[in-house]
Amino acid sequence: MAIVSTGLSVAGLRGDFFNRMAAIQTFWQELSTRVPSTKDSETYKWLGTVPNMREWGTGRLAKGLRTESYSVENMKYEATLEVDRDEINDDQTGQIRIRVGELAERAATHKEYLIEQLLNNGGASGYNSYDGVTFFNDTHASGASGNQDNDLTFAAADGTSPTSTEFKGAVAQATAAMMAFKDDRGEAMRIRPSGLAVIVPPIYYTVAVEAMTAAMLGGTSNVIATLAGSPRVICLPGLSTTTMMYVLKTDSIVRPLIFQDREPITFDSIVEGSEEAFKREKFLYGVRARYRMTYGYWQYAIRTTFS
């Protein structure tokens, strides 16, 4: 039986896929620093190593890489649609194109899914920062920094359901903690309160937006809303813990997360004339990529648990 032409050429579907993927709003680009990868894994020795300017004195004092380092192996990802030959023959309404469009949406937001998993598990055993302790921890230490805490709590009158005023207070607490972090020489990192993003699960989205943008809160002027570059609210639906919010700095060279980019997303197919189509009358359309999302600077990420 001849295949009815429905305009579902591989080239056309590939174009549909990448056009749809490009149209999806994504946030991973501002939450992570892209690092090109050229091999199976990458070793990070440069995190936390940049010294402050000093008086020249007797000459230059070079600072080498610290002993803290960790290796990150690239991962391979895929997603595949199986389409029956009869579906191709019968499709006159673009249903397969819709499925390919949905596949593009999933592919576009996959890196945010990986970010959600890193945030969800940031305090769990094995989910470590470059300094060897869990990413969210109250005992981060490097050189002469002393113990530092990026895993905070904030008491709300109603437990885990903060008011907008309380949410603003939690963001202010997190911002102050981030600005006070020290480097491995015990000197202030001089983190500026710019480029901040408040990352929340859906349950906190409305209260977070109100806390960051309302002119008045509880009868008092909302200072945060009047600041130039006030924190942006980003909702990640895959955040599984509904008692936590995160403040991330997104305008630094090295951000709280690193996107290790080995091979970009590709769209491939097995269609008419293939062994799969001949034996099973199945056409396959799929995506593939190799990359990894991992932790960057813990100093640019604060987790707050409402209690």
C-alpha positions in Angstrom: 0.0 0.0 0.0 1.3 3.4 -0.9 1.8 5.9 1.8 -0.6 8.9 1.5 1.3 12.2 1.4 0.3 14.3 4.4 3.3 16.6 4.3 5.0 14.7 7.1 8.4 14.7 5.6 11.3 14.1 8.0 12.8 17.5 7.1 9.4 19.2 7.7 9.0 17.5 11.1 12.5 18.4 12.1 11.8 22.0 11.2 8.6 21.9 13.3 10.4 20.4 16.2 13.2 23.0 16.4 10.8 25.9 15.7 8.6 24.8 18.6 11.5 24.2 20.8 12.8 27.7 20.2 9.4 29.2 21.0 9.3 27.7 24.5 10.2 30.0 27.4 13.0 28.5 29.4 15.0 29.6 32.4 18.0 27.3 32.6 20.1 29.8 30.6 20.0 32.3 33.4 20.3 29.8 36.2 23.4 28.0 34.9 26.7 28.8 33.4 27.3 26.9 30.1 30.7 25.1 30.0 31.5 23.4 26.6 32.6 19.8 27.1 35.0 18.0 24.8 35.3 14.6 26.5 33.3 12.1 28.5 33.8 13.9 31.8 35.1 17.3 33.0 37.1 18.0 36.2 36.4 21.3 37.9 39.4 22.7 39.9 38.8 26.4 39.4 35.7 27.0 41.5 36.4 29.3 44.4 40.0 30.2 43.5 40.0 33.8 42.4 42.0 36.1 44.8 41.3 39.8 45.6 43.6 42.5 44.4 46.5 43.3 46.8 49.3 45.8 47.2 52.2 44.9 44.9 54.7 44.9 47.7 57.6 42.6 46.8 56.0 41.5 43.6 53.2 39.2 42.3 51.9 36.5 44.6 50.4 33.8 42.3 47.5 31.8 43.7 47.2 28.3 42.1 44.2 26.0 42.0 43.0 24.7 45.3 42.9 21.0 46.2 39.1 21.0 46.0 37.8 19.5 42.8 35.3 17.2 41.4 34.7 15.4 38.1 31.4 15.4 36.3 30.5 12.7 33.7 28.3 13.6 30.8 25.0 11.8 30.5 23.2 10.6 27.4 19.4 11.4 27.1 16.8 10.4 24.6 13.0 10.4 24.0 11.4 8.5 21.1 7.9 8.5 19.5 6.7 5.3 17.9 4.2 5.9 15.1 2.3 3.1 13.4 2.4 3.1 9.6 -1.4 3.2 9.5 -1.3 6.4 11.6 0.9 8.0 8.9 -1.5 6.8 6.1 -4.6 8.0 8.0 -3.3 11.3 9.4 -4.9 14.2 7.7 -5.3 16.5 10.8 -1.8 17.1 11.9 -2.1 14.8 15.0 1.5 13.5 14.6 2.8 17.1 14.2 1.1 17.9 17.5 2.9 15.0 19.1 6.2 16.1 17.7 5.5 19.6 19.0 4.9 18.1 22.5 8.1 16.2 22.2 9.8 19.6 21.5 8.3 21.1 24.6 9.6 18.2 26.7 13.1 18.5 25.2 13.2 22.3 25.7 12.4 22.0 29.4 14.5 19.0 30.1 17.4 21.1 31.5 15.0 22.7 33.9 13.9 19.3 35.0 17.5 18.5 35.8 17.8 21.8 37.7 14.7 20.8 39.7 16.3 17.5 40.7 19.5 19.3 41.8 17.5 21.7 44.0 15.2 19.0 45.3 18.2 16.8 46.4 20.6 19.6 47.3 20.7 18.6 50.9 20.8 14.8 50.3 23.8 12.6 50.8 25.9 12.4 47.6 24.6 15.7 46.1 27.8 17.5 46.9 29.3 20.9 46.0 32.9 21.2 45.0 33.9 21.5 48.7 32.8 18.0 49.4 29.6 18.7 51.5 26.0 18.7 50.3 25.2 21.7 48.1 22.8 23.1 50.8 24.7 22.9 54.1 25.5 24.9 57.2 29.1 23.8 57.3 30.6 25.0 54.0 34.2 25.8 54.6 37.2 26.6 52.4 40.6 27.7 53.6 40.1 30.5 56.1 36.4 31.1 55.4 35.1 29.3 58.5 31.8 27.5 58.4 29.2 29.2 56.3 25.5 28.4 55.9 23.3 28.4 52.7 20.6 26.3 54.2 18.3 28.6 56.2 15.0 28.4 58.0 12.3 31.1 58.4 9.5 30.9 60.9 6.1 31.8 59.5 3.2 32.4 61.8 1.2 29.8 60.0 4.0 27.3 59.7 4.7 26.4 56.1 2.3 29.0 54.6 4.0 32.4 54.8 2.2 35.6 54.2 3.6 37.9 51.5 5.3 40.0 54.3 6.9 36.9 55.8 8.0 35.8 52.3 9.6 39.1 51.8 11.4 38.7 55.1 12.7 35.3 54.1 14.1 36.7 50.8 15.7 39.6 52.7 17.3 37.1 55.1 18.6 35.0 52.3 20.0 38.0 50.5 21.8 39.2 53.6 23.3 35.8 54.1 24.6 35.6 50.5 26.1 39.1 50.7 28.1 38.1 53.8 29.9 35.0 52.4 33.7 35.0 52.6 36.2 33.5 50.3 39.0 31.0 51.2 41.2 33.8 52.5 38.5 34.9 55.0 37.7 38.0 53.0 34.3 39.2 51.8 33.3 37.8 48.4 31.6 41.2 47.8 28.5 39.6 46.4 26.1 42.3 45.1 22.3 42.0 45.5 21.7 42.1 41.8 20.5 39.5 39.3 18.6 37.6 42.1 15.9 35.1 41.2 13.5 33.7 43.7 12.8 30.1 42.7 9.5 28.6 44.0 7.2 25.6 43.6 3.7 26.4 42.3 2.2 26.7 45.9 4.3 29.8 46.6 4.1 31.5 43.2 1.3 34.0 44.0 2.7 35.0 47.4 6.2 35.3 46.0 5.1 37.6 43.1 3.1 39.8 45.6 6.1 39.9 48.0 8.4 41.0 45.2 6.2 43.4 43.3 3.4 44.9 45.6 3.9 48.5 46.5 2.5 48.0 50.0 2.6 44.9 52.2 0.7 44.9 55.5 0.2 48.6 55.4 4.0 49.3 55.0 5.9 50.4 51.9 7.6 47.4 50.2 11.2 48.4 49.8 12.0 45.4 47.6 9.5 46.4 45.0 11.0 49.8 44.7 14.6 48.6 44.0 16.0 48.6 40.5 16.4 45.0 39.5 14.3 43.6 42.3 14.4 39.8 42.5 12.6 37.9 39.7 10.2 35.1 40.6 10.6 31.9 38.6 8.2 29.0 39.2 9.6 25.5 38.6 6.7 23.0 38.8 9.0 20.0 39.4 10.1 21.3 42.9 8.8 18.5 45.0 9.2 20.0 48.5 6.4 22.6 49.1 8.0 24.1 52.2 11.1 25.5 50.5 12.1 28.4 48.3 15.4 29.3 46.8 17.3 32.5 46.1 19.8 32.2 43.3 22.2 34.8 41.8 22.0 34.8 38.0 24.3 37.6 36.8 27.7 36.2 37.7 30.3 34.6 35.5 30.0 31.3 37.4 26.4 30.8 38.5 25.0 28.4 41.1 24.6 25.7 38.5 26.7 24.6 35.6 25.4 23.3 32.3 28.1 21.0 30.9 27.4 20.9 27.2 28.8 17.9 25.2 26.3 17.2 22.3 23.2 19.3 21.6 19.8 18.0 21.1 19.3 16.3 17.7 16.1 15.1 16.0 16.4 11.8 14.1 14.0 9.3 12.5 13.6 5.7 11.2 10.9 5.9 8.5 9.8 4.3 5.2 12.4 1.9 3.8 14.0 1.0 7.1 14.0 -2.5 8.6 11.9 -1.3 11.5 9.2 0.0 9.1 9.3 -3.2 7.0 9.1 -5.7 9.9 6.9 -4.0 12.4 5.3 -1.2 10.3 6.5 1.3 12.9 8.1 4.6 12.2 10.3 6.2 15.0 11.0 9.8 15.7 13.3 10.7 18.5 15.7 13.1 20.1 19.1 12.6 21.6 21.6 14.7 23.5 24.7 14.4 25.8 25.2 16.9 28.6 25.0 17.3 32.3 23.6 19.8 34.8 25.7 20.1 37.9 26.4 22.4 40.8 28.5 25.5 40.5 29.0 28.1 43.3 27.0 27.2 46.4 27.7 30.8 47.5 25.2 31.9 44.9 22.3 29.7 46.1 20.3 29.9 49.3 17.7 27.4 50.3 15.1 28.5 52.9 12.7 26.2 54.6 9.5 27.7 56.1 8.6 26.4 59.5 
